[in-house]
């Protein structure tokens, strides 16, 4: 077998490597918005305030359920201070035009939903307390009318009140 120069060139030619398929440069997925230091600091303060307000509302609701009404004025003062604090934080967030990434938005939404449940429970407790106070007030008024009538009744059958009642319906002389 006679080899020609041409055959030798083919024999020693380097093997062709299969070319890697050229992938179309896929656009990089959009990176989530990063939270800068100032935004993170305000958001941490905001979420702490929301958590603190939620705990305050839950504490007040628990006190209402237990019938411990002595510190309700303290609760209202603390809630007012928390509302002012949150208003200030929200104002700062709006001034800095903060944008939240999806993870932070989900965390904030979860905390606000918890706060919403606490507000609903607290409002229900306060409404129930108001109804109880009105019922007690009506009962006291009825008892005062009966005791103050001295057995005198008008032609309509209602007790005659010889004493003047205050605007809330209670005997002002007591």
Order of alpha helices (4+ residues) and beta strands (2+ residues): alpha-alpha-alpha-alpha
